[in-house]
Amino acid sequence: MILYSFRRCPYAMRARMALHYSGCPVQICEVSLKAKPAEMLALSPKGTVPVLSVEGRVIEESLEIMRWALARHDPENWLLRDEPEAIEQMQALISRNDTLFKVRLNHYKYAERYPEQSREAYRALAEEILADLEARLTQHAYLLGERPSMADVALMPFIRQFAGVEPQWFAQAPYPGVRGWLQGWLESALFKAIMAR
């Protein structure tokens, strides 16, 4: 079982977290984005990480890797089995993150590439979504209740990226719930394990 990964890629991070949490014995192959290994490109010509090669099967999308790992072993029920309403909310949060928030985050992070608006304007657009997460995290410890779900792990690497664009601003922004939630994940044994060099 080999996972082609890039340490700081948020998609690869969430895949590594799910694999580690589920106890999958995976070999991590750290990829240089400037010199992608031929064996990875042979498996997945699109050339983006993460890519999981397992038992003759190739899984090329981070969410699919997460679901595959959690289907094998999910001790804390991150998939929220038997909670249809929560599953719907989880899917909606992840979908919004991977489409709308990701685009707004890119504009904010790389504002110089998108001169149509200022960095502050792009940040304000991303904050619309952050405000919803804050409302959730004011009510409970995790995005969908008092225990973590796949949504928390799928979103966390992107919120980490958002926080890193202007760390001083983020430290004082009106999102204490998001900050506390993010810090909890960053300090977790799980995150430290998947970020170890």
C-alpha positions, -999 to +999 in steps of 0.1 A: +000+000+000+017+032-012+004+068-008+020+094-031+018+125-010+031+161-006+035+171+030+019+205+029-009+197+004-043+200+022-058+172+001-028+149+009-030+159+046-066+148+050-059+115+032-029+108+055-050+116+086-078+092+076-053+064+067-034+069+100-065+071+121-079+039+105-046+021+111-039+013+075-002+002+071+007+026+043+041+035+029+042+073+023+061+084-008+069+121-005+066+136-040+086+166-053+060+186-073+088+197-097+100+161-103+071+138-100+081+101-099+074+081-131+058+053-111+032+078-098+025+092-132+021+057-146-006+051-120-022+085-122-014+105-153-031+137-140+000+140-117-017+154-086-014+141-050-027+122-031-026+089-050-031+056-032-020+024-048-035-006-030-040-042-040-039-034-077-063-005-073-055+032-078-075+058-058-068+093-070-091+116-049-085+125-013-122+121-003-123+087-019-091+077-001-107+089+032-139+069+026-119+038+016-098+040+048-128+046+070-147+018+055-119-005+067-118+008+103-136+038+118-134+034+156-149+068+164-176+067+137-162+096+116-186+085+089-216+091+112-232+058+103-269+056+113-272+094+114-287+103+080-294+139+088-258+144+100-244+126+070-263+151+047-248+180+066-213+165+065-215+160+027-228+196+023-200+211+044-173+191+025-188+200-009-189+237+000-154+236+012-140+218-018-157+241-043-167+276-030-143+279-001-113+265-020-118+291-048-121+320-023-091+307-003-070+306-035-080+342-044-071+353-008-038+334-006-026+344-041-043+378-043-015+391-065-026+367-092-062+381-091-058+419-092-096+424-099-100+427-061-079+433-030-067+407-006-091+421+020-120+417-004-111+381-011-107+375+026-142+389+033-157+364+008-140+335+025-151+349+059-188+343+049-181+306+052-158+310+082-187+327+100-209+297+095-182+274+109-178+297+139-216+295+146-213+257+146-182+257+168-198+281+193-225+255+199-203+223+201-167+211+200-168+199+164-185+209+132-214+184+136-215+178+174-195+168+204-173+143+185-152+145+153-165+135+119-150+132+085-161+168+079-137+181+106-107+163+091-117+171+055-120+209+062-092+214+088-062+215+063-079+243+043-087+263+075-051+259+085-041+273+051-065+302+055-051+310+090-016+310+076-022+337+050-023+365+076-015+349+109-016+381+129-050+391+115-064+355+121-052+355+157-074+385+165-103+379+141-137+373+156-135+335+152-125+321+186-144+289+180-126+282+147-093+291+163-098+268+192-110+239+170-081+244+146-055+245+174-070+214+189-064+195+156-029+210+151-019+199+186-034+164+182-013+133+182-029+124+149-019+156+131+016+155+146+020+119+134+010+127+098+032+158+096+064+142+110+092+144+084 
